């Protein structure tokens, strides 16, 4: 495994571990998701550059568009949660009370 592949794989794994183990605030979960998407975007961009074909050049832009939609949806949920519950802590959210 090359150092470039190792760095993107470790960035994705660190984002996934942060999402799985550090679940105190909704904002920290959203930041971990954005870190994972950023590492996937850079890895997919480098992969399409290494193949040197135009068929795979649209995949990073499509992933970036989905990442922007995911970020806007997450921020909208963060604002809605902060307005209704008064905090963005994930322990205060209970699906049975909705």
C-alpha positions as CSV (number, residue, x, y, z in Angstrom):
1,X,0.0,0.0,0.0
2,X,1.4,3.3,-1.0
3,X,1.7,6.2,1.5
4,X,-1.0,8.1,-0.4
5,X,-3.5,5.2,-0.1
6,X,-2.6,4.7,3.5
7,X,-3.2,8.4,4.4
8,X,-6.6,8.5,2.8
9,X,-7.6,5.1,4.3
10,X,-6.5,6.3,7.7
11,X,-8.4,9.6,7.3
12,X,-11.5,7.7,6.4
13,X,-11.1,5.2,9.3
14,X,-10.4,8.1,11.8
15,X,-13.6,9.8,10.7
16,X,-15.6,6.6,11.0
17,X,-14.1,5.9,14.5
18,X,-15.0,9.5,15.5
19,X,-18.5,9.0,14.3
20,X,-18.9,5.7,16.1
21,X,-17.2,6.5,19.5
22,X,-17.5,10.3,20.0
23,X,-21.3,10.7,19.9
24,X,-21.9,13.6,22.3
25,X,-23.0,16.4,19.9
26,X,-24.7,16.3,16.6
27,X,-22.2,18.9,15.2
28,X,-19.3,16.6,15.9
29,X,-21.1,13.7,14.1
30,X,-21.6,16.0,11.1
31,X,-18.0,17.0,11.1
32,X,-16.9,13.4,11.2
33,X,-19.2,12.7,8.2
34,X,-17.7,15.6,6.3
35,X,-14.2,14.4,7.0
36,X,-15.1,11.0,5.7
37,X,-16.7,12.5,2.5
38,X,-13.6,14.7,2.0
39,X,-11.3,11.7,2.1
40,X,-13.5,9.8,-0.3
41,X,-13.6,12.8,-2.7
42,X,-9.8,13.2,-2.7
43,X,-9.2,9.5,-3.1
44,X,-11.8,9.2,-5.9
45,X,-10.2,12.3,-7.6
46,X,-6.7,10.8,-7.5
47,X,-8.1,7.5,-8.7
48,X,-9.7,9.1,-11.8
49,X,-6.5,11.0,-12.4
50,X,-4.4,7.9,-12.3
51,X,-6.6,6.1,-14.8
52,X,-6.4,9.1,-17.2
53,X,-9.8,8.4,-18.8
54,X,-12.7,10.9,-19.1
55,X,-15.3,8.3,-18.1
56,X,-14.4,8.4,-14.4
57,X,-13.9,12.2,-14.2
58,X,-17.6,12.9,-13.3
59,X,-17.6,10.6,-10.3
60,X,-15.8,13.0,-7.9
61,X,-18.1,15.8,-8.9
62,X,-21.2,13.6,-8.3
63,X,-19.8,12.6,-4.9
64,X,-19.1,16.3,-4.0
65,X,-22.7,17.2,-5.0
66,X,-24.1,14.5,-2.7
67,X,-21.8,15.6,0.0
68,X,-23.1,19.1,-0.2
69,X,-26.7,17.9,0.0
70,X,-25.8,15.7,3.0
71,X,-24.2,18.7,4.7
72,X,-27.1,21.0,4.1
73,X,-29.6,18.4,5.4
74,X,-27.5,17.8,8.4
75,X,-27.3,21.5,9.2
76,X,-31.0,21.8,8.8
77,X,-31.6,18.9,11.2
78,X,-29.1,20.5,13.6
79,X,-31.0,23.8,13.6
80,X,-34.3,22.1,14.0
81,X,-33.1,20.0,16.9
82,X,-31.5,23.0,18.6
83,X,-34.8,24.9,18.3
84,X,-37.1,22.1,19.5
85,X,-34.9,20.6,22.2
86,X,-32.7,23.5,23.2
87,X,-29.4,21.6,22.7
88,X,-27.6,19.5,20.1
89,X,-26.5,16.8,22.5
90,X,-27.4,13.3,21.1
91,X,-28.2,11.9,24.5
92,X,-31.1,14.3,24.9
93,X,-32.8,13.0,21.7
94,X,-35.3,10.2,22.2
95,X,-37.1,8.7,19.3
96,X,-40.0,7.4,21.6
97,X,-40.9,11.0,22.5
98,X,-41.3,12.3,18.9
